């Protein structure tokens, strides 16, 4: 699958992009053409709206994305980190077949989408393609409470640690360390356990993972097909306690308002 999205983030060679600016209709049309040129393809499988732009009437945004599909430049549309109200407003305008995917942050530590987004999307046949399933690497267990971050890790780089505060505290790190023996007893790495926990959800079609070494790729891929029994799921919940975010929570850079024509 070839995905792309608007608005884009800076940086060459990145086919899936994140928001930096607003997305008026003219720019949606312009940037899909730019993406196709960079990717050297005639269409993409999925074109996603990253974050909701409340400065543009939602009708204009929806119509611009629909036109991309009508022109054959994208097969399906999706969104990332829209609120339930924004999702429902779009569906009310264009119907339940408008979107194929939702891309929320979701992990053992960040369960906010379960509260409202998963149910609303499931009712409208919208699958989840989740980001940060390893909580920016925290769920690998490599970050230890009371210890400096490992050299070469994500949080060792100021440029990469922009959302560190969402998933990084001594309480969180201590909870993750309690997962380590649970994973070992199951014959899994902590990362594989965390990904398998996500993929067990019927709402989740895929998880977006990253890797800097071949062994990380293998660890990520090993989660596919892993079945977690109920007693193991209970042990995970007990180990994490009240650390995970479970209430509806606005995503970083997301906004709640909706503008109409």
C-alpha positions in Angstrom: 0.0 0.0 0.0 1.2 3.5 -0.8 -0.1 6.1 1.6 0.4 9.8 1.6 -1.3 12.7 3.4 -1.8 16.4 3.7 -0.6 18.6 5.3 3.0 17.4 4.8 5.8 17.6 7.3 9.3 18.8 6.2 11.8 16.3 5.1 12.5 14.6 1.8 11.7 11.0 1.1 8.8 10.6 3.5 5.7 9.2 1.8 3.5 9.4 4.9 3.4 12.9 6.2 2.2 14.9 9.2 0.7 18.4 9.6 2.7 21.6 9.7 0.2 24.0 8.1 -3.5 24.3 7.2 -5.0 22.6 4.3 -7.3 24.7 2.1 -8.8 22.9 -0.9 -6.4 24.4 -3.4 -3.4 23.0 -1.5 -5.0 19.6 -1.1 -5.2 19.4 -4.9 -1.7 20.8 -5.4 0.0 18.6 -2.8 -1.5 15.3 -4.1 0.1 16.1 -7.4 3.4 16.8 -5.7 3.2 13.6 -3.8 2.5 11.6 -6.9 5.4 13.2 -8.6 7.7 12.4 -5.7 6.5 8.8 -5.5 6.6 8.4 -9.2 3.1 6.8 -9.3 -0.2 7.7 -10.9 -2.2 7.2 -7.7 -1.9 6.4 -4.0 -3.9 3.8 -2.1 -4.7 6.1 0.8 -4.7 9.9 1.2 -5.1 11.0 4.8 -6.0 14.4 6.3 -3.6 14.8 9.2 -5.3 16.7 12.0 -8.5 18.7 11.5 -8.2 22.3 10.2 -10.9 24.4 11.9 -10.1 27.5 9.9 -11.5 25.9 6.7 -15.2 25.0 6.3 -15.5 21.2 6.7 -17.6 21.1 3.5 -14.7 22.5 1.5 -12.2 20.1 3.0 -14.4 17.1 2.3 -15.2 18.1 -1.3 -11.5 18.6 -2.0 -10.6 15.2 -0.8 -13.5 13.6 -2.6 -12.3 15.2 -5.8 -8.9 13.6 -5.4 -10.6 10.2 -5.4 -12.9 11.1 -8.3 -9.9 12.0 -10.3 -8.3 8.6 -9.7 -5.4 10.1 -7.7 -6.3 8.2 -4.5 -8.3 5.1 -3.9 -9.3 5.8 -0.3 -9.4 8.6 2.2 -8.6 8.7 5.9 -7.9 11.1 8.7 -5.6 11.3 11.7 -6.6 12.5 15.2 -10.0 14.0 14.4 -12.3 14.3 17.4 -15.6 12.2 17.4 -17.5 15.4 16.6 -15.4 16.1 13.6 -15.6 12.6 12.3 -19.4 12.6 12.7 -19.7 15.9 11.0 -17.8 14.6 8.0 -19.9 11.5 7.8 -23.1 13.6 8.1 -22.0 15.5 5.0 -20.7 12.8 2.8 -22.0 9.5 4.3 -20.3 6.5 6.0 -18.4 5.5 2.9 -16.3 8.7 2.9 -13.4 7.3 5.0 -11.6 4.0 5.1 -9.1 4.7 7.9 -8.4 6.5 11.1 -4.9 7.1 12.4 -4.8 7.7 16.1 -2.1 7.4 18.6 -2.7 4.0 20.4 -0.7 1.8 22.6 -0.8 0.0 26.0 0.0 3.3 27.5 -2.3 5.5 25.4 -5.8 4.0 25.2 -7.8 7.2 24.7 -9.2 6.1 21.3 -11.0 3.2 22.9 -13.3 5.6 24.8 -15.1 7.1 21.7 -13.2 6.9 18.4 -13.0 3.1 18.0 -16.8 2.7 18.5 -17.8 5.5 16.2 -15.4 4.3 13.5 -16.4 0.7 13.8 -20.1 1.7 13.3 -19.0 3.3 10.0 -16.6 0.6 8.8 -13.5 2.8 9.4 -10.4 0.8 10.4 -7.6 2.0 12.6 -4.0 2.4 11.4 -2.4 3.3 14.7 0.7 5.4 15.3 3.2 5.2 18.2 2.2 1.6 19.1 5.4 1.3 21.1 4.9 4.7 22.8 7.9 6.2 21.1 10.0 3.2 22.1 9.1 3.3 25.8 7.3 -0.1 25.5 10.5 -1.8 24.4 11.7 -1.5 28.0 15.0 0.1 27.0 14.3 3.2 29.1 14.9 2.6 32.8 13.5 4.7 35.7 16.0 6.9 37.3 18.6 6.3 34.5 19.8 8.5 31.7 18.2 7.7 28.3 20.4 5.4 26.2 22.7 7.0 23.7 21.4 6.8 20.1 17.8 6.4 21.3 14.8 8.5 20.3 14.8 10.6 23.5 18.5 11.2 23.3 17.7 13.5 20.3 16.0 16.9 21.0 14.5 16.8 17.5 12.9 13.4 18.1 11.7 13.9 21.7 9.1 16.5 20.9 6.2 14.5 22.5 8.3 12.8 25.2 6.2 14.1 28.0 3.2 12.1 26.8 4.7 8.7 27.6 7.8 9.3 29.7 7.9 9.5 33.5 9.3 7.4 36.3 5.8 6.0 37.0 5.4 5.0 33.4 8.9 3.5 33.2 8.4 1.5 36.4 5.1 0.1 35.0 6.8 -0.9 31.8 9.5 -2.7 33.7 6.8 -4.8 35.3 5.8 -6.0 31.8 9.3 -7.4 31.1 8.9 -10.6 33.1 5.4 -11.1 31.8 6.7 -10.9 28.2 9.6 -13.2 29.0 7.3 -15.8 30.5 5.2 -15.7 27.3 8.4 -16.1 25.3 8.1 -12.7 23.7 10.1 -9.5 23.8 8.4 -6.6 25.5 8.0 -4.8 22.1 6.5 -7.9 20.5 4.1 -8.2 23.4 3.1 -4.5 23.1 2.4 -4.9 19.4 0.5 -8.1 19.8 -1.7 -6.4 22.4 -2.6 -3.8 19.8 -3.2 -6.2 16.9 -5.6 -8.3 18.9 -8.2 -5.5 18.6 -10.6 -6.2 15.7 -10.7 -2.4 15.1 -7.0 -2.2 14.2 -6.0 -3.0 10.7 -2.3 -2.1 11.1 0.2 -0.5 13.4 2.8 1.9 12.1 6.2 0.9 13.5 9.7 2.2 13.0 13.1 0.5 13.3 16.7 1.5 13.2 18.2 -2.1 13.3 17.2 -5.4 11.5 16.5 -7.1 14.8 13.9 -4.5 15.6 12.1 -5.3 12.3 12.1 -9.0 13.2 10.7 -8.2 16.7 8.0 -6.0 15.2 7.0 -8.6 12.6 6.9 -11.4 15.2 3.8 -9.8 16.8 1.6 -10.7 13.8 -0.5 -13.7 14.6 0.4 -13.9 18.3 -2.6 -14.7 20.4 -2.7 -13.3 23.9 -4.8 -15.4 26.4 -7.1 -13.7 28.8 -4.9 -14.4 31.8 -2.0 -12.7 30.1 -4.1 -9.7 29.2 -5.2 -9.5 32.9 -1.5 -9.6 34.0 -0.7 -6.7 31.6 -3.5 -4.6 33.0 -2.4 -5.4 36.6 1.2 -4.5 35.8 0.3 -1.2 34.3 -2.3 -0.2 36.9 -3.7 3.3 36.4 -0.7 4.5 34.3 -2.4 4.2 30.9 -4.4 7.2 29.5 -7.9 5.8 29.1 -10.2 8.9 29.0 -11.0 10.8 25.8 -7.9 13.0 25.3 -7.1 15.6 22.7 -4.2 14.6 20.6 -1.1 16.7 20.2 -1.7 19.6 17.7 -5.4 18.7 17.4 -8.2 21.2 17.7 -11.8 20.7 18.7 -13.8 23.3 16.7 -15.6 22.8 13.4 -16.3 25.5 10.8 -19.2 25.3 8.4 -20.0 27.3 5.2 
